Amino acid sequence: MFVSSMHTNEAEMETINDQIKKLFKPSIDNYFQFVQHLGGTFIAKAPDPNNILQPHQDWNIVDETNYRSYTIWVALQDVSSENGAMYVLPKSHNFLRGYRHLTIPSVYGKIYDVVWKKMKPIYLKAGEAIVFDHALGHASLPNKSNSIRIAATHSLISENAELRFYWNNNGIVEEYQGERAYYIQEAAKTGPSHLKKIKDLDFKMHQLEEREFQKLFSDRSSLITRLKNWFFNK
């Protein structure tokens, strides 16, 4: 998977961000209210029969006890089962949130095969978009076509939200003030670097077992209210 924001120099990233923002802004202004614009990037999935993007959630970049963050994912060519369509775990953002970073074990990390059975494909025509919460479980299967599958993305956060960065420091999840440019730097994968620490969080990292996952999805309607913030309260 090639993500332009992770493989270009600062000037190139700024140019890509500005152009995507310029193209997206009219539609965002038409359909969204009370949001802040963040970065834009291109995501390219090359043909590779072994390149599976396993079920995962995107990092928290705001305090999700009060705010939300989203990605607008726009297909730049028709997306199908042949070229690596996105799959989503419907409504999972409503009750599987917690804190998320490369250093924090994924809630799905022990049961990928089980999770895949509940996921739904998102087939898009060129120019169509999916908007999803960063806590939504999503994934993609290999691109089995002969062409690179390319998408353009743009992130939004709630209007009054401040950026946040979370990571696992030897078993303790820490919260830091975020910076827009920091999330796409290589250093962000391993820790907070120069970011200002806010606090340690009372949060127990947890990976779902199959029985827990099956219960969540077999009896979802009765569990939603009780489990909506389950991971925040563990």
C-alpha positions as CSV (number, residue, x, y, z in Angstrom):
1,M,0.0,0.0,0.0
2,F,1.4,3.3,-1.0
3,V,0.3,6.4,0.9
4,S,1.5,9.7,-0.6
5,S,1.7,11.4,2.8
6,M,4.2,8.9,4.1
7,H,6.5,8.8,1.0
8,T,7.0,12.4,-0.2
9,N,9.0,15.4,1.1
10,E,7.3,18.2,3.0
11,A,6.8,20.5,-0.1
12,E,5.3,17.7,-2.1
13,M,3.0,16.7,0.8
14,E,1.8,20.3,1.2
15,T,1.1,20.5,-2.6
16,I,-0.9,17.3,-2.5
17,N,-2.8,18.4,0.6
18,D,-3.7,21.8,-0.9
19,Q,-4.9,20.4,-4.2
20,I,-7.0,17.7,-2.6
21,K,-8.5,20.2,-0.1
22,K,-9.3,22.6,-3.0
23,L,-11.1,19.8,-4.9
24,F,-12.9,18.4,-1.9
25,K,-14.0,21.7,-0.3
26,P,-17.1,22.5,-2.4
27,S,-18.7,19.2,-1.7
28,I,-17.6,19.2,1.9
29,D,-19.2,22.7,2.4
30,N,-22.3,21.4,0.7
31,Y,-22.8,18.3,2.9
32,F,-21.0,19.0,6.2
33,Q,-21.3,21.5,8.9
34,F,-19.2,22.3,12.0
35,V,-16.0,20.5,10.8
36,Q,-12.3,21.3,10.5
37,H,-10.3,20.2,7.4
38,L,-7.2,18.2,8.0
39,G,-4.9,16.6,5.4
40,G,-5.5,15.0,2.0
41,T,-3.5,12.2,0.5
42,F,-3.5,9.6,-2.2
43,I,-3.6,5.9,-1.4
44,A,-2.5,3.4,-4.1
45,K,-2.9,-0.4,-3.8
46,A,-0.7,-2.2,-6.4
47,P,-1.5,-5.6,-7.9
48,D,-0.3,-8.2,-5.4
49,P,-2.2,-11.5,-4.7
50,N,-0.7,-11.5,-1.1
51,N,-1.4,-7.9,-0.1
52,I,-4.2,-8.2,2.5
53,L,-4.9,-5.2,4.7
54,Q,-6.3,-6.8,7.8
55,P,-9.3,-5.5,9.8
56,H,-8.2,-2.4,11.8
57,Q,-9.2,1.0,13.0
58,D,-7.5,4.3,12.3
59,W,-5.7,6.1,15.0
60,N,-7.5,8.4,17.4
61,I,-6.7,12.0,16.5
62,V,-9.2,13.7,18.8
63,D,-10.7,13.0,22.2
64,E,-13.4,10.6,21.2
65,T,-15.2,10.9,24.5
66,N,-16.3,14.3,23.2
67,Y,-15.5,14.5,19.4
68,R,-15.2,12.5,16.2
69,S,-12.9,12.3,13.3
70,Y,-13.7,11.0,9.8
71,T,-12.1,10.1,6.5
72,I,-13.6,10.8,3.1
73,W,-12.4,8.1,0.8
74,V,-13.0,8.8,-2.9
75,A,-12.4,6.1,-5.6
76,L,-10.5,7.4,-8.6
77,Q,-11.5,4.4,-10.7
78,D,-14.2,1.8,-10.3
79,V,-13.5,-0.4,-7.2
80,S,-14.6,-4.0,-7.2
81,S,-13.7,-7.4,-5.7
82,E,-11.0,-7.7,-8.3
83,N,-8.9,-4.6,-7.4
84,G,-9.0,-4.5,-3.6
85,A,-12.3,-2.9,-2.5
86,M,-12.6,-1.7,1.0
87,Y,-14.5,-3.8,3.5
88,V,-16.2,-2.4,6.6
89,L,-17.5,-3.9,9.8
90,P,-20.9,-2.2,10.0
91,K,-21.7,0.0,13.0
92,S,-18.5,-1.2,14.8
93,H,-17.6,2.5,15.5
94,N,-20.6,2.7,17.8
95,F,-19.2,0.3,20.4
96,L,-15.6,-0.6,19.7
97,R,-13.6,2.6,20.2
98,G,-10.9,2.7,22.8
99,Y,-7.4,4.2,22.1
100,R,-5.6,3.4,18.9
101,H,-2.0,3.6,17.7
102,L,0.5,1.2,16.1
103,T,1.9,0.6,19.6
104,I,-1.6,-0.3,21.0
105,P,-2.7,-3.8,20.1
106,S,-5.6,-3.9,17.7
107,V,-8.9,-5.1,19.2
108,Y,-9.2,-7.4,16.2
109,G,-5.6,-8.6,16.2
110,K,-6.3,-12.2,17.6
111,I,-9.3,-13.0,15.5
112,Y,-8.8,-11.6,11.9
113,D,-10.4,-14.7,10.3
114,V,-13.5,-14.4,12.5
115,V,-13.9,-10.6,11.8
116,W,-13.6,-11.1,8.1
117,K,-16.8,-13.2,8.1
118,K,-18.8,-10.2,9.4
119,M,-17.3,-7.6,7.0
120,K,-19.2,-6.1,4.1
121,P,-17.6,-4.9,0.8
122,I,-18.0,-1.3,-0.5
123,Y,-18.0,-1.2,-4.2
124,L,-17.7,2.2,-5.7
125,K,-17.7,3.8,-9.1
126,A,-15.0,6.3,-10.0
127,G,-15.9,9.6,-8.2
128,E,-18.1,8.0,-5.6
129,A,-17.1,8.2,-1.9
130,I,-17.5,6.6,1.5
131,V,-17.3,8.7,4.6
132,F,-16.3,6.7,7.7
133,D,-15.5,7.3,11.4
134,H,-11.9,6.6,12.3
135,A,-13.1,4.0,14.8
136,L,-14.9,1.9,12.1
137,G,-13.4,-1.4,11.5
138,H,-12.2,-1.6,7.9
139,A,-9.9,-3.7,5.6
140,S,-9.2,-4.6,2.0
141,L,-8.4,-7.8,0.2
142,P,-5.6,-8.1,-2.4
143,N,-5.7,-6.2,-5.7
144,K,-5.9,-9.1,-8.2
145,S,-6.2,-6.9,-11.3
146,N,-3.4,-5.7,-13.5
147,S,-3.8,-2.0,-12.5
148,I,-3.0,0.0,-9.5
149,R,-6.1,1.0,-7.5
150,I,-5.9,4.6,-6.5
151,A,-8.1,6.6,-4.0
152,A,-8.0,10.2,-2.8
153,T,-8.7,10.8,0.9
154,H,-9.4,13.8,3.1
155,S,-9.8,13.9,6.9
156,L,-12.2,16.0,9.0
157,I,-12.6,16.5,12.7
158,S,-15.4,18.1,14.8
159,E,-15.3,21.9,14.6
160,N,-14.2,22.6,18.2
161,A,-12.0,19.5,18.6
162,E,-8.3,19.8,19.5
163,L,-5.9,17.2,18.1
164,R,-4.7,14.4,20.3
165,F,-2.0,11.7,20.0
166,Y,-2.1,8.4,22.0
167,W,0.5,5.8,22.4
168,N,1.4,2.8,24.5
169,N,4.4,3.5,26.9
170,N,5.3,0.2,28.4
171,G,1.7,-0.8,29.1
172,I,0.4,2.7,29.9
173,V,-1.6,4.6,27.3
174,E,-0.6,8.3,27.3
175,E,-2.4,11.3,25.9
176,Y,-0.6,14.1,24.2
177,Q,-1.5,17.3,22.4
178,G,-1.5,16.6,18.7
179,E,0.0,18.6,15.7
180,R,-1.3,18.3,12.2
181,A,2.0,17.6,10.5
182,Y,3.1,15.1,13.1
183,Y,0.8,12.3,12.2
184,I,2.4,11.8,8.8
185,Q,5.9,11.8,10.1
186,E,7.8,8.5,10.6
187,A,8.4,9.4,14.2
188,A,4.7,9.2,14.9
189,K,4.8,5.4,14.5
190,T,7.0,4.9,17.5
191,G,6.1,7.7,20.0
192,P,5.2,11.3,20.8
193,S,8.7,12.8,20.3
194,H,8.3,16.5,21.2
195,L,4.6,16.6,21.7
196,K,3.3,17.9,25.1
197,K,2.0,15.3,27.4
198,I,-1.5,15.8,28.9
199,K,-1.9,12.7,31.1
200,D,-1.7,9.0,31.6
201,L,-5.0,7.2,30.9
202,D,-6.8,4.7,33.1
203,F,-7.3,2.3,30.2
204,K,-6.7,-1.4,30.0
205,M,-5.6,-2.6,26.5
206,H,-7.7,-5.5,25.4
207,Q,-7.9,-7.7,22.3
208,L,-11.2,-9.5,21.6
209,E,-11.5,-13.2,21.9
210,E,-13.8,-14.9,19.4
211,R,-16.6,-15.5,21.9
212,E,-16.6,-11.8,22.9
213,F,-16.7,-10.7,19.2
214,Q,-19.5,-13.2,18.4
215,K,-21.6,-11.9,21.3
216,L,-21.2,-8.3,20.3
217,F,-22.4,-9.0,16.8
218,S,-25.0,-11.6,17.5
219,D,-26.8,-9.6,20.1
220,R,-25.8,-6.1,19.0
221,S,-29.1,-4.4,19.3
222,S,-29.5,-5.1,23.1
223,L,-25.8,-4.4,23.8
224,I,-25.3,-1.1,22.0
225,T,-26.2,1.2,24.9
226,R,-24.4,-0.9,27.5
227,L,-21.3,-1.4,25.5
228,K,-21.0,1.9,23.6
229,N,-18.1,3.1,25.6
230,W,-17.0,-0.4,26.8
231,F,-13.3,0.0,26.0
232,F,-13.1,3.5,27.5
233,N,-14.4,2.1,30.8
234,K,-12.3,-1.1,31.0
